[in-house]
């Protein structure tokens, strides 16, 4: 027998631990070299753990939802094993006291069918599932943790602890993919016709919450607003869209204009691109623009490095790449580290107005919203114009109202007269 160890990959310096999501293979199943075995979630990204060699999973040491550290041993692969051969328990999880009755019953009956593995027995006890209520798919009909998870998510009926009264768990739409949860969601609690369901935060969601609270508690946040006539940008985009897409293989969106306009303003007012470090103001001589992207796991902010040196096509391609990676959970830690200024485009979801929260350690963030036709007064006449409300939140500790307002005005002027971006005026 030749055993190969499967370990947690290296995490970033700022990440101490991670959470196991869901094993894609079970003990006794064969795997190919480099086949993904499990996803591991940190507070920043989801990492894939590939099989270091081909063989059969002989042992899984950490179950779904377990907490692990870098370089920790989580499984073993027998490179000479055969699929379906007898193997170790599916997960080395602490056996709960609830496992004892199941084990005793198995000994008495002399059959392993319906017997819950230790981790599965604990999960059944936590969710008030009666012994025998979950069909087993493991060796000799044993109930695995995966069987219990499937039963809980499918709303299995279980006998109440007292009286043997049965109740069915309600399914409440949470909008969160099950595989993105650090632990299984508890079944809904019936309170008459007002069910509730407790769902644990993912590591990313908890990290986002922590950083937003940090931002509000450490920054003196103030927001300034302005309205932008988007007609010039929309006209230019309409005229150039077909040729642009044919030439560069990507559509010309509005975000590239927003990024260019932001960089244009940051060059004029460098304090908007600065950050606070103790009693010092750090002025950055580069423009790394964070683009807030919604993903199934939550909000992520990948970075456009040296955005001032990027063309419209390069910006559009990179944003499209970020969007797809966020959707697939493939964004790397290095792609979300750093940033000197951020842009959040709530307009893609229909937002009309918001006050964005600064992404620390940055000192300012631009909020872009939906463009709508509005009645505007020009030269004493009422005309219809496609208008967009821009909001810029800034840290008033280092940014005065003058710089914030003039910075936003610079963005407005650049978008209402895009030629300014070509001549840098």
N, C-alpha and C positions, 0 to 999 in steps of 0.2 A: 504494500500500500504506500502510495506517495501522496503526502498531504501538502497542500498549498494554503497558506493563510490569506484571508481577506481582511484588510484593515481600512480604517477610516482615512481618507486622504488628508493632506495637510490643510489646515484652516488658516485664515488670515490672522495676523498678529492680534487684531482687536476682537477676535471671536474665540471664546474659551471652549464652547461646547456646541453641539448640534443635536437635532432630533431625527431619528429614523422615521421615514414615512411608511412605505409599504413594500415588503419584499415581493419581487416579481417571480421568484422561484421558491419552491418548497424543498425540504429535506428529502433526498432521494431522487430529485429531478436532475437531469443532465443539463449542462451549460456549455456554451462555446466560449472560446477565448475572446475577451473584450465585450462579451454580452453584458448588458446592464443588469445588475442584480437588485439594486435598491437605490432610491433617491434619498439624500440626506439634506435636511433643511437647516440652514443657519439663519441668523437674523438679517442676512443680506441676500443670499442666493440659495438656490437648490443645486447641490452637487450630485453628479451621477457616479456610482461606484461600479466599475466594470469588473468582470471576472478576470483575475490575473492569469488563468490557465483554463483549458478545457477539462471537463471531468464531470463529477457528480457532487452535488451539495451533500456533504456528510454531516455537517453540524451548523446550526445557526445559534449564535451566542447572545444576540441582542434582538429582542422582538420589536415589532412595529410600535412606534411611539416612544421607544427607549431613548435615553439621553447618552450621548457618546462624546468622546474627546478625540483630538487628532491622533492618528496612528494607533487607535484602539482596535484590538482584534474583535471582529464581529461575526466571522464565519470561517468554515474550513471547506476546502474542495479536495475530494479524492480523485486524483488524475487517472487512476487505474480502475475506479469504481464503475459499476453498471447501474443504469437507471432502475429504480424500483427496489434496489437492495436495501436490506435492513439498515437503519441509520439512527443517529442520535435524536433526542427530542427536538422538536421544531424550534424551540426557543428556550434559552436558559433564563427564565424569569422566576423571581421568588414565588414559591408556592404559597398560596393563601390558605388560611384555615378552612376555607370552603372546599378546598380540593380533597380534604380528608374523607368526607362522606362518600364522594364519588369513587375514590380509590378503594375504600372499604367495600363498596357495593360491587366493584369489579372483581375483587378477590373472592367474595362470596359466590358470585355467579359463575366465575371461572371463564368469563368471556370478556374481551376488551371492547366489544361493540357498544357504542354510546358513551364510553368513558371519556371524560374531558381531560385534556392535558392540563398541567398545572396553571399555565397562563390563561388557558381557555376557561378553566373552572373559576378562577378569580374574576374574570370578566363577566361570566354568567352570574356570579354572586353580586357583583356591582350593579348589574342591570336587572336583578330579581328574576332571572330566568330559571325555571325549574329543571332539575335533572331529567334528561330524556326529551326535553322540548326542542333540542337542536340536533339535527342529523349530522353525523360525523363523516368526513371525507378522508380522514387520515388512515394510516395503516391499521388494519383490522377494525375499521369503522370508528376509530377514535375521533373525538371532537377536537378540532384545532382552534386556535384563536381566530383564524380567518373565517371558520364556520360561524363562530359567535358574532364576529363583526358583521357578516352578511345577514345574520338573523336579526340583529339589532337594527341595522339600516333598513331591512325589509319589513320591520314592524311585526316581529314574531309575537304570538300570544304566549303569556306565561302565567302560571298559577300564582296567586298572591300568597304571601308568607302565611297569613292567617285566613282560615275559612275556605281556601282553595278556590276563591272567586277569580275568574280570568278576566283580563283586560287587554286591549290591543293598543300598542304604542302608536300615537298619532305621528304623521310625517309632516313636519313643518318646513317649508322651503326656506333655506338659509342663504342661498346665493353663493355658498362656498363649496367648491368641489371637495368631496370626501377625501381624496388623496392629498389635498392641501392641508388637512387638519393634522395637528401634531398628535392628537389622540382621537379615539372614536367619540362622536357626539353622544351624549346620554339620551335615552329615549325621552319622548315628550312626557311631561307630567300633566295629568288630567286635573283641571280645576273647573269642573262642570264643562261649559262650552268655551273655556279660556285656557287652552293648552299652552305650555311653555316648554322650551327646550334649551338646555345649557350646552354651549359649544365653546371649547377652549380656543383662545387666540393662537394663531400660528406664531412662530418666532418672528416673522417679518412684521405682522400686525402689531405685536407687542413692542417691537423695536420702533416702528413708526409712531406709536402712541408715546413712547418714552421721549423720542426726539422732538415731537410737537410740543409736549409739555415743557421740555428743556428750552425750546425756542421762546415760548411765551413767558417763561419765568426768568430768562436771562436777557432777552432783548426788549428794548423800549419800542415796541412795534407801532407804527403809524402807517396809514394807507392814504395815498393820493390818487385821484381819478382824473381821467380825461376821455373825451369822445373822439373817435377816429373815423374820418370819412374813408371808407375802404374802396370807393369807386375807382381811383387811379390804379390801385393794386389789382383789383378785379379785372379792369380793362386790359392791363398789361398781361395778366395771367391768361386771359381768354385769347389774346392775340398770339401768345407764344407757346401755349400749351401743346399743341400738336407737334410743332417743330422741336420743342424741348424734349418731349417724350421720345420722339423718333431718334433724336441725337444722343440722348443720355440713357434711354431705357427705363426712365422713372418719371412719374407724373410730377408736375410743378404744383406744389401745395402752397399754403399760406405760411406754414411754419418757417420756411427758409427766409421769407420776407421779415417775419417777426424776429428771427435770430439776427439777421443782418441789421435791422433797425436797433435792436438792443445793443449790439456791439458798437454801432455808430454812436449811441448815447453814452456808453461806458467809456469810450475814448475821450469824449468831451468832458465827462465828469467821473474821473477815476475813483472817487470815493465810493461810488455805487458798486464798484468791482472789488472793494477792499473787504477786510475782515478784522475783527477785534481779537487780540491776543493779550490778555491781561490788561495792562494800561497802555498797550501799544496798538497802533493802527497799522495793519500790514497791507500795503498797496501792491497788487499783483500786476506784473508786467505782461501778463498773458490773459487770454479770454477763454476760459473753460465753462461752457454754458450747459447747465443741467436742464434736461427736458423731462418734465414729469409725465410718466406713462402709467396708465392703469393696467393692472394685470390680474389674473385670477387669484393671485396670492396677496394682492394689495398694491399700494402705490410704490413705485420705484422711480429713481431719478438717474438714468444713465447720462453720461457726460460727453458733450461734443468738445474734444480737445482742440485747442487752438482754432476756435471757430472763426476768428478774424481772418485766418488764412484759407478757409474753405470756400469753395464756389457754391452757387445755389444747388447745382447737381449733387455735389458731395454731401451737402447738408441733407438734402432730401433722401439720398440713398442711405445715409447713416441713420436717420430717423426711422425709415422703413425697416431697417435691420434691427434697430432697438425694439420697435413695436413687435416684430415677429419673435425675437428672442424673449421678450417679456411674456408673450402669450404662451410660449413653449417652456418657460422657466429656465432659459439657457443663459441669462445674463451673468457674466462673470463679475467677481468682486472688483477687479481692476476697472471695469467699465462703469462702476457706480461710486468710485472713490474720488474725492476731491470736488472740484467745481467752485467757481467764483461768483456765479450769478445763475438764477434759475428762471425758467418760463413754464407756467402751468396753463394749459389751454382747456379750460372748462367748456368752451364754446362747442367742442366736438360732442358734448353731451346735452347741449341746449342751455347752458348756464347764461344768464343775462348779467349777473353782477356777483362779485364775491370779494372777500378780503383775504388774499392768500397769506399763509403763514411762512415766515422765512425758514429756509433750510439751513440750519447751523452747520459750519461756522460762517456761512455767507451773511451778508448784511442787507441784501435786497432781493426781491423776487417780483416778476411781472406776471400778472394774471390777465389772460386774454379770454374773451367771451364770444357769444354768438353774434354774428352780423345780421342785423335786421333793418328793413326799410323803415325810415322815420321821416317825419315832416320837419324840415330844417329851414331856417330863415337865412337867405343869402341875398345881399344887396336889396333888402326890403321886400323880397319875394319869398313865398313859401314853396319849397321844392322838396322832392322825395330823394333821400340819399341813403345808401346802405351804411349804417353806422355800427360801430363796435365800441363798447366801453372797455377801456384799459384801466387796470388797477395795479399800482405798484406799492407793495408794502416794504418798509425800510426800517432799519435800526436807527432810531433818533439819537442814540448815544453818539454816533459819529457822523450821521448824515443829517444835515439841516434841511428844513423845508424847501429852501431855495434850490439846492442841488437836486432834491427829489423831484420837485415840480418841473424844473428846467430839463431834467433828464427825460421825464415822461413827455414833455413838449418836443424834445429832440426826436424821440421815437415817432410821435405824431407827425411832425414835419417830414420825416424821412418816408413814412408810408403814404402820406398825402401827396408827396412829390418824389417818387422813387428814383428820379434822376440824381437826387442828392447822394444816394448810396454809391453811384458810379463815380461821382466827383469828390466824395467825402467832404461835403459842405453842409 
